[in-house]
Amino acid sequence: MSTAELKRRKSKRLQNKGLQSTDASHTRPNVNSDKADAGSTKTNGSHDQPKARQGSFLWCCSMALVLLAALVVGTSQLGIFDRQPAGSLPSVTNKSPASLSPNQTDSQPEAESINNIQGIFPKGCQWRDIQHEGQAKKFWAKEEYEYWHGDVKQWKPEMPQTCAVRGAPAKEGYAWLNGTPRTEVECAATHCIYRNLWYNNGRFYLLVDGPAAVAPWKMTRNQDLNVVHVDDANQWAAPLDSKVVSGDTLIFDFVYFLHPTAIGHWSEMMFPLFSILRLEPAFKRPATQFMLLHLKRVHLMEWARAVMSVALGVKVHEDLPPMLMQQESDSVWTQIPSPLEGYEPHEWVSFERALVVRDIFTGGVRTFLSTEDAQAFRASMYKQYNLPAPESGRPVPRVITFQRKRANRRVINEDQLVRMLQEFAEVRVVEFNTSTSFHEQLQVISGTGVFISVHTSNLANAQFLPPGAAVFEIIQRNWVWENLDRSFQIQTEMMGDIHHYAWRARHRNQTVYINKRDSERFGDWTSQQCATEDCVEAHTNVDVVVNVNEFRALLRDRLPHVWAGKSVPEAAIPWPEV
């Protein structure tokens, strides 16, 4: 048998074991990523990665040692691949998760990565989704859960009563807020506070009485406010079978419900919330309860719960407030009008006081309202995970972290790009996925001086970079609708101490459409023409060919300013034109 044939078979065996054969300077684990990055259902990439060069005997020996070390340490939840200078052997760093999650006590179950149960949960309501081996879940499939019953210290399929927020019956003579069940509203530029906001069978209502008419309006992108106009609100409510949820309720409509685990969309809604709650001292912080619309528990991955805890003002080692959710459906379209858990569809529910943040479609913003808020949020997030917050005035780490994607928006010429990055500093390649704890993500980000990534949801972690660090973003072609190309730059800009640069794919030959039909429909469209949701959605499902020479020139131009500790305004350059 020829030497070439021996190498080919050896490479095939490694691939079957979950590794791809590569050259000595480039290791690549066969890990499934997902369309929505951290927290979404895992899917296999529809394109094979570029074929790697066959490994040498020395490389195989080194990988055997790595596999042996992995058996001793255990399976890592985050693959970090330190790129050494070309010609040296690769080293793989496995970071073990903390034995207990930051808000976990001894009376709670230990973290199990296969069910993503690490992190903070609502008080008295901890769950894990059941994943049957060999059965791939469809999008918005009916989920099965187990809940932690602390009284018997067991996981059971029955939902504890503490997982549902039941209102008090509003019987005749009930003492309504302000003496009436009528809805009253106070709106600011960023949010509205409602008194006696009514809900029934998936829809919100304003209860109006008196002669003056009130037109309905959009509460959020996905929720209309309907109007119930009566002569007398008290007479209307008296015989009604209704419940009142007392206290302060934060109502959160995840407007991008078709991408429920895209953490970038969580950040652009939670960051403004943090600022708004700091400006509303009369509204309880954290809120009495939190109402999450349209989503399921499986969508509340650890990243979302962690960011939610800081946005709501939850203290370290405390739980999230109780959460109201809608009854789960097997269709995204029936999920939207689904009744609340713990309530019959016909029941009317009145929220005594409710705060609703304006989303970007109803006049809101994508980020914090001030740099002070942004930096306070970063410090609070590290504190929540018992990690030291990055400090200003220190030199940034001479480490380039390249964030890889697997399912879409992959860099086709990744090998070439990474070899070029090695010309400037130590390079680490990371891939955050469903099993990567947020604690580990923060550890990686805090040790990063330059963060390089395609435009992807995990760029939401850029806000947690050390002061003085830089983001170099790779933007796919035709990605400009509604300022999508600047969504993360808007957030890092508000931080005030993070540089953000970008390289943009402009040409047709720099885009590989994963779906052939998308290529046929939109491949020849210009960025000005690509202003429809269909075209934008098609360009989430592409791979990118990076012009390495252009990217090298961008790094040579900007990195000296980053390493020298120049301020963001001093080192700023215009955003790349379309």
Summary of the structure (lengths in Angstrom):
residues: 578
radius of gyration: 25.4
end to end distance: 54.1
largest distance: 93.3
contacts: 1840
relative contact order: 0.12
helix: 29%
strand: 22%
